[in-house]
Amino acid sequence: MDMSLDESLRKELEALEQSGLRRTLRAADAPALVNFAANDYLGLSRHPGLIEAAREATARRGTGAGASRLVTGTDASVLALEAELAAWKETEAALVFSSGYAAALGTIPALVGKGDTVILDRLAHASLIDGARLGGVTVRTFPHNRTDKLEALLQKLSERSAVGRGRILVVTESIFSMDGDVAPLRELVEIKERYGAWLLVDEAHATGLYGATGAGLVAEMGLSARIEVTMGTLSKALGSVGGYIAGSRTLIDWLTNRARSFVYSTALPPGAIAASRAAVEVARGAEGAVLRARLRENIDLFRAGLAPVWGRHPLSLSAIQPLICGEASVALELAGVLREKGLLVPAIRYPTVPRGTARLRVTVSAAHERKEIDALIAALGSQR
């Protein structure tokens, strides 16, 4: 007899449990723990200016937008945020989505479809992979940051006629979310230009953190004009919620018409838009520079303190510090020990990372105090 839905799912959950891969939702106890899990790299989610901006906008205009922007129209504050993002990112225009995930799911299928090819870095975020799969395209991957392998794929595609190969979109992150390392952006730009491909760069973990004004790694490297699609989020270093795409005016006009996750989603609430605008202002200004310097000091402090006691895997230079454990059970056990010591550090397992590379993902923030970083180093050192 066929199993019921619950019986079938219960069996699958038991398999996940046995392999150490089952996830559960728990009450957030972060206020009682020192948080080394969040992507709030500059500590802006608790910035008084963002809180007040959100409070004032909510009091004045309510808690929700009510519908899609194409149904109710776009509030002037949203247009202002998009103009500010475009100026910051050195592009002609920008479009705000409900999340970074929604930006990926809407944008990639709007640009490529049947007969086209998307080539992703193998460690690209799940949202980018899912966006590629939605488009009905041919999906290819290249080994992480191996530009020689990417070029080989493009060379093979170039042997076909322009009609036969269709459009080609190369997709990468600038700072990778689980390893914290940096994409070879200059090489990627040069290669995609040689073969007539387009490039999408996800700046989710770079926005606010790189460049003189925090615009991101693309801007810091002077590549804004040579990258067709820049994607990012308002919910990490900017401390708010939402995602965005920045690029040409034509690109943004097209996405306004064809990105389904934009067209059919309710707009972000006024409070979120106001907080995001306040965050961009902070990040671009003098305070942002101070926070970035403080973050760099904290990263250096963590790396210098942990290297002698961990030593098994090189630490990244970014705010994302992966501590590779190997097996999921080892990462889970160590995360549990740290929690008992008052430290929130997540265990990251398959399918978020490849099998055999389960890890603790430490995220360092400008808001961390030295004593908190020292406590984490000491707790990790006691487990080695």
N, C-alpha and C positions, 0 to 999 in steps of 0.2 A: 504494500500500500504506500502511496506517496505520502511523504512527510508534510505536516502542516508548515506554514511559514515560520512560526515560532520555533518548531522543532528543528527545522533546517538551519535557521540562523543561530540557534543555541549550539548546534554542532560546530558551526564555523567559529563561533566565539570561543568554544572550548579549545579548538585547534590553535587559535591565536594565543590563548592563555598558556598553553603548553609550550609554545615557542617563545614566550616572553614578549609578544608583540601586541597584546591587547591593551587598548587605551581606555581610560575611564575618566569621566568628568568628576571633579571634586570641587568643594567649596574653596574659593580663593582665600588663602590664608597669608597672602603676601605681606599685609601690614605687620604680621608677627614674625616675618622672615626678612632677611636681607636679600633683595631681589637681584639675582644675577641671571635672570631668564628673559627679561623684557628687552625689546629693541628700542627702548626710550633713551637713545644714546646721549642726548644732551640734557635729559631730565626735564624736557619742556612740557610733558603731560601734567606736571604740577606747577608750572610757571604761573605766578599770579596774574600776569598780563593775559595769558591765554584763557585762564579761568574767568576773569572778568569780562573779556570779550565774548565768550560763550554765554555767560550769564546775561549780559545786556542784550545780546541778539535774541536769546530765547525769550526773555521778558517782553521784548518789543514785537517779535514776529512769530512766537509760538515754537512748539517742539518739533514740528514736522513740516516738510515741504508739500505733502499732500498728493503729489502725482509726479509723473515724468515731466521733465522740462519742456518736452515737445507738446505736452498737453496744457500745462498751466502757464508756460512762459518761464523765462529765466530771470531771477532776481538780480538786481544790479550788483550785489555783493559777490555773486558767483562769477559774473563776467569780470569783475575787478580781480578776483583771485586768479582766474585763468590768464588775464593779462599780466599779472605779477609773476606767475609761474613762467610764462613765455619769456618775459624780459630776463628773469633770473637764469633760465636755461639757455638763453641766447638763441631762441627760435622765434618764428613768426607768430605762433599761436599755441594754445594748449586746450585740453578738454578734460574736465574733472569727471571721474567715475565714482561709484559708490565704494569701491575698494580697489586695491592693486590687482587682486584676483580677477575682478570684473573687467578691469582694463585689459588684461591679457586675453580673457575669454572673448571679449568683444572685438579687440583690434586685430588679432591674427587672422581669424576667419573672414574679416572684412577686407583684408588685403590679398589673401591667397585662397585658392580653391582647387577644384579638380583640375589635374594637369600641371599643377604647380608643385614646388618642393620647399619644405622648411627644413633647415639644417640647424640642429641645436647642439650646444655644448652638452655633453652627457650629464653634467651636474646642474643643468638649468633647473630653476624652480618648477614645482608641479604645475603652477598656473600657466607657465609658458608651454609646458608639454601638453596640458589639457587643451589650451587654445589651439595648438597645432593640430591635435587630433580632431577637433570639431570641424575643421575646414575641409575635410575630405581630400587633403593634400597627401603627397608622398612625404613621409617623415623620415629623416635621416639624422644620425647623431655622429659626433666626432669625439674622440677621447678628450678628457678635460684639458682645456687650454692648449691642445696640440694643433697649432696652426698648420703644420705640415699635412696633417690628416684632413683638415678642412680643405686645404688647397687641392689635395688629391681628389676629394669628392667634387669640388667645383670644376676641376680639370676634366673629370669624366663627364659631367653634365654639359660642359662646353663643347664636347665632341658632337653633341646633337645639334640639330637646327634650332634656331630661336623659337620656332613654333613648337617643336617637339619637347623642348625642355621647360617651357612655360616660365613663369616668374619664379625667382629664387629668393627666399628670405632667410638670412642667417640670424640666429637668436642667441644672445648670451646675457649674463649678468655682468656688471662691472665689478662689484664686490660680491663674492658668492656667499649665499646665506648660511650654509652649513660648514664651510671650510674657512671663510674669512679671507681667502686669497683674492688676487687681482687678475682680471682678464687682460690679455695683451691687446689692448684696444687699438693701438697704432697699427699693429700687424693685421688685425682683423679688418680694419678700414682699408688698408692697402690691398689686401687680398680680395675683399668683396668688390672693390673698384676695378680690379683687373679683370674680373669675370662678370661684371654687370649685374651683381646681386644687390639686394637691399640688406640693411642691417638694423635690427632692433636691439637696443641695449636697455636692460632693466637696471635702473639706478636706485632700487629700493633701499639698499644698504649703503649707499654713497651720498644720497641727497642730504644736505645739511652738514656733511662731514668733511668734504674735500673742496679745495679751491679757496681763493681769497675770500669769497663771500659764501662759501658752503654750497655752491650750485651743484657740485658733484664731480665725479672723476672725468666725465666727458668734457665738461667746461674747463677743468683744471688742465687737461691735456690739449685744449684748443681744437677739439674735434666736433664741436656742435654743428657746424655747417656741413660736415661730411657724413653725418649719421642720419638716416632717414627717419627713424622712430626712436624717441627716448621715452621710456616708461618709468614711472616712479610711484611712490606712495606718500601719503600725508600722515600715515599712522605709525611711523617709526621715529626717526630723529625729530620729526616735526610735531610729534606728540598729540596728533588729532586723529582723524579718520578719513579714509578715502584714498583714491588713486588718481593718476593722471597720465595722459599722453601728451608729449610736446613734439612739435615738428612744424612742417610748412602749413600755411593757411589752407592749401588744397587738401592736405592730409586730414586736417581737423574737420573741414567741411564734409569730407567723405565719411569720416567716422560718425559724425552727427547724423548722417543718413543711414549708415549701414552697420554700425556696431550695435548688435542686438542687446548687449548688456547695458548699453547706455540708453538706447531708444525705449526699452521696455522696463526700466527701473525707476522707482521713485527717487527724486533728487535728494541729496544730502540735506539734513536739517540745518536751519540757520545757525544754530550754535556751533556746529562742526565747521561750517564755512568761516565763521568769524574767528574761531580758534586757529584755523589753518592760516588765515591772513595774518594774524598776530604772530604766528610761528615763523612765517616767511620773513616778516619784518625783523624779528629777533635774530634769526639765522643770518640774514644778510648784513646786519649791523655790527657795531663794536662788541655788543654783548655776545653775539654768536662767535666772534673770533676768540673771546675769552673762554667760552665754553669748549670750543674745539681744542684750545691749548690745554685746558684742564683734562679733557678726555685723553689727549695724547699722553699727558703725565701719568694718568691712571693706567693706561695700557702699558706704558713702559715699566711702571711699578709692578704690575701683575706679571709681566713677562720675565723681568729680572728676578723676582722672588720665586717664581714657580720653576724656572728652568733647572735649578739645581736639584729640586726634589721630584720633578716629574721626568723630564729628560728623554722619554721614549718617542716623542713626536715633536717636530719643530712647531713652535707656536707662530700664529700669523701675526702680521703687523697691524691688523685692523682691530676694531672693537669686538669682533667675533673670534673667540679663542676656542677651537675644538680640542678636546682632550680625548684622544682615541683610546677606547677600552677594548674593542674587538667584539666580544659577545654581548648580546643584549642583556643577559642576566647580570653581567659584571657592571655594566653602566647603570642598570636599575638599582643594584645593591649600593653602589657608591652614591648615587643620587639620594637614596634613602638615608644613608649615614650623614650626608651633608644636611639634609632636612632636619634630622635630629639635633644637629648643631646650630640650627637657626638660619641655614643658608639655602636659598631656593636656586638650584641649578638643575635644568632638565636633562633627562636621559633621552637622547635622540637615537631612534632605531629604524630598521627597515620598515616600511618602504621609503621613509624620508631620506635615508642614506643607504648606500649599498650594503648588502649582507656582509657581515664580518668587520664592519667599520662603525659599529655602535659607539657612541661617544657622549661625554658631557659637553654641552654647548654653553660656555661661559660668555656672557655679554657684559662688557665693561661700559660704564656710564660716567659722564662728567659729574653726576650727582653722587657717586660713591665716595665715601670718606676713606682715608688711608687705613683707619683701624678696621674697616669692613673688608678691604682687600687683603690686609694682613691676616685677618681671621680665616678667609677662604684659603689663602696659601697654606696656613698652618694646618687647617683641616685636611686639605689634599695631601700635604706632606706626611701626615700621620697615617695615611692609608697606603703609602707606597712601600 
